Amino acid sequence: MKKIVFMLIALSFSAPSYAASIKAEVNGMVCAFCAKGIEKKLNALPQSQNVFVDLKNHIVVLELKENENVPLEDFKAIIKDAGYDVSAAEVVDKTAAEIKAEIAK
C-alpha cells in the first residue's frame, strides 16, 4: 500500500506536459511566397503542431506537439536550407496563437 501511495504522490508532482514553440527572427523574408515556403517546410516536420509566419515582423514560430522536440540547430538549418537567415531563435512556453496575439497588439 505504501508503494502505491508513494507512486501516486510522485506522479502528482511530476512536471506537466505542455507544447512548447520555437520562435525565430528570420531575415530575407520579403514576400508571401517566402513565408509560404518556410511554413510548408516546417509543417512537414512530424513534431509540428502549428506554424505561424509573420512577414511584416520577420517572425517564424514552430509550435511543437506535446512532448516533442526539435533541436534549435535543426530548426535553424531548415530555414537556412530554404534560403533565409535566422538572426535569433529561442524555445518559448507559448503556443503559436499566443505569440500571434502578442504581435497583433
Summary of the structure (lengths in Angstrom):
residues: 105
radius of gyration: 17.2
end to end distance: 53.4
largest distance: 63.3
contacts: 281
relative contact order: 0.24
helix: 40%
strand: 27%
